[in-house]
Amino acid sequence: MNHKILFVDLDATLLSDDKTVSEENRAAIQKMLLAGHDIVLSTGRPVESGRAVARELELTRPGCYMIAFNGAVLYDCAADRVLLKRSLPIEVTQELFERASKAGIYAQTYNNTEIITTRHTAELEYYRKKTGLSYKLSANVLDLLEEEPQKVLMIDLKNTGRLARFREKNLEWEKGKCTSFFSCREYLEYCPLDTSKGTGVSCLTKMLNLPLDCTVAVGDEENDIAMLNAAHIGVAVKNATPEVKAAADYVTEHDNNHNAIAEVIERFIL
């Protein structure tokens, strides 16, 4: 058997717009696992949120893994064990919050299982409902962090151009400190330096002693481009942004609401 490993983004790729997974996608995933292939849920979400999706899809057997926090954490779903963790320095985290506050932009970070932020806002409620995570509030988020976090997320639901301007303004400052990218128009992510879903692909395949030519990756947003570039075959779903489609080797005929992952599995894995 030509062993394959599929790296699949969650939101707007595997997950439909209503955050469910179609029966066709579920069946295709189980079929590939029964055939001896591996799957990696690749997400910007925290481990806790990704783990809930893995449990719901019954992806807790050997061969099931997760890239969380856009590559800052590699996780073995079967063993319930973190394989690798990268962190943002505390001083970088603090400055990101200070810069976001001055710009009037909502920011949040995370401990092991919860969202950590300064105040309850529409952005927090929007994110909480999408991920199912609980949260804690403090005027100083560092008071609630027991260790260095894996990322800072900035959210703007009404004026996404403000996030782009913030990122541009702070590009020089972030050099040598952290890595930034968009996971959707409303989400600007700041992750550890030289960390991405692409580094997740490289690190996990090395840990598993698998060649890169057995890898297939599929996504829809800017934070997926590094993953598509790192994999042997990079796939963009039909609903992906133009930039992601340009970086892909293949664009699906179906979108995330119409079994795109089943299409990828049938075409490139089985």
N, C-alpha and C positions, 0 to 999 in steps of 0.2 A: 504493500500500500504506500502511495505517495502521501506522506503525512503533511497536513496543512494546519495552520493556526490562523484564525480569523480574529482581527481586532475591529471591534464595532462600537462606534459612538452610540450614546443613548438618545439624548433629546433631539428630536426631529430627524433621527436616522432609524434606530431600532424602534423607538417609541413613537406612536402616532401622536397627533396634536393633542389628543385627550389623555396622553400619558399611559395608554394601554399598549399591549403587544398583541398583534393579530394572531389568530389560530394558525394561519399559514406560516408566519414567521416562527412561532413556537414549534410547530411540527418540523420545519426545516432545521432548526437548531438541534432538536433532539435527534434527528436523523443523522446529522453530521457528527454528533457526539457518539452515537452508537456505532458509527463507522470508524471511530478511533481518532477523530480530529479534535483539536482544542479550540476554545473560544475565550476571548479576552474582552470584557466590557471596558471600554475606554472612555472615560468621562472626566469632566471638570468637577463633578460633584465630589463631596467628601466620601470616605469609605462607608460610613454609616448609611448614607442615602443609596449608594451603589449596591451595598449589601442587601438592602431591602428588595431591590429589583432582582438581584441574583437569586434570592430565596423564592421570590414569587415565580420565577421562571424555572425553579428547581435546578439552578446552576451551582450546586454545592458538591458535585462529584469530582473525582480527579480529572484534570484537563480543563478546569474552569478557573479563570484568573480575572483580575481587574487591574486596570490602570486608573487610579483616582487622582483628584487634584491636578489634572492635566500633566501627569507624569511624576508628580512629587512623591507618590506612593505606589508601590507595586504590591499586590495582595493575592494570596492563594485562597480562593473561595472554598476549596475542599478542606484544607487544613485550618481555615480561619486564622491565617497568620500573615502578618506584614513581612514582605520579603525585602523591601527597600523603602527608606523614607528620607526625603530631602526637605529642608526647612528654610523659611525666610528668617534672617537675623531679626532679633527683637527691635533693634534700632531702625531697621528698614521698615518693619511693620508699623512702628510708631510714627515715622515720618510720612508714610503713605496715608495714614489716618489724618495727620495734621494737614497735609497738602489737600486731601479730599475735602476736609472741613472748610478750609479757606476758599475752595472753589465752589462750595455749596453742593457737594456731591456725596451721596450716601455711600458708606463703606462698611464692609463686614469681614470678619475672619472666623476662625473655627478652633474649638478644642477637639478632643477625640470624637465627640458625639453631638455637639451643639454649635449653633451659630453664636458668635460673639460680636456684639455691636454696641453703639453708644445710646441709641434711642429707638423707640418703636415708630416705624414709618410705613407708608404704603409699599415701599420697596421691600422692606423686611417681610411684610405680610404676603406679598406676591411670591417671594422666593420660598417662604416657609410652606405655603400651600402647594407649591410645585414639588418640593422635595420631601415634605413630611417631617422635617427636622424641628426640634425644639430650639429655644434660644435663651440667652442671658444678656442682660443689659448692664452697662457700667459707663460712667462718664470717662473713665480711663480703662480701655479694653485690656491693657497689660495686667490689670489687677485680676482678671479672670483667666489668664493664660498660665498654665502650669509648665509649658515648654514652648519652644519656638513653633509657630504655626506653619502650615504648608502653603497658604496663599492668602492674599487679600483680594476680595471681590468688590468692585464698584458697580453700582446699578443706577441707571437713569431711565425711567419708564416713559418720560414725556419729551425729553430734549436730548436725544442720543448724540447729536452733534457736539454737545458739551463734553461727552466722554472722549470723542475723537480729539477735540482741542486740548483736553487735559493730557491725554497721552502724548500728543505732539509736543506740548510745552515741557513735558518732563522726560522726554527721551534721553537728553544729555545727562540728566541727573541719574537715571536708572542704570547707566552703563557701569558694569562691574558690581552691581548691587542685586539686580533682579531681572526678570524677563516679563514683558507685557504682551498681551494679545487679546483680541475679542473672541468670545465664545458665542456671541450673538450680538445684535446691534445694541441691546440694552445692558450687556455684561462686559465690563473691562476687567480682565484678570491680571494680577501681579503674582508671579510664581518665582520660586528659587532660580537663581542664575543658571543658565544653560539647562533648563528643564522644560520639557514639552512632552506631548504624547509620542513624538518621534523618538526621544531618548528612552521613553518607556518601552517602545518596540525593540530598540537595540539592546537595552539592559535585560529585558525579560527573555528574549531569544538566546542571549548568551548564558543566562542562568539555567535555561532549559536545555542548553547544548543543541539548539536547533539552528539550521542555516536560514539566512534571510530569504532565500529563494522559496521557502515554504510559506511565506507570510502574505496575507491579504488584509488590507485595511479599508474601512469604509466610513465616510463621514459627510458632514454638510457645511461646516463653518470654518472660519479662519484658524481656530485652535486645532483643527484636524489636519491642516495642510502638512505640518511636519510629520505626522503619522503616515499620511499617504505617500510622502516622499521617502520615508524610511522603509516602508514595506516593499516587497517585490512587485505586488500589484496594488495600486491605489485606486479606490473606487469612490466616486461622488454619487450620492443619491440624486434623483431627478430634481428635488427641491433645494439642492445645495446652491450656495452663492456662486456667482460667475467665477470668482477667484479660485474656489475649490474645484470647480469643473475644469478650469484651465490647468490645474495641477494634477488632475487625475488621469489614469490610463484608460478608464472606462467610466461612463455615466449611465446609470440604470435607466431602464425604460419606465420604471415605476417610482413613485415617491414614497415618503415614509408612511403615508396613510394607506398605501396599496401594495404592501408586501415587498418592498425593495430588498430587504435582507434575504428573504426566501429566493429572490432572483439571483442575488450574489452567491448564495450558498450553492444553488443548483449549477450556476455557470462556472464558478471558480474553485469550489471546494469538493463537490461530489462527482 
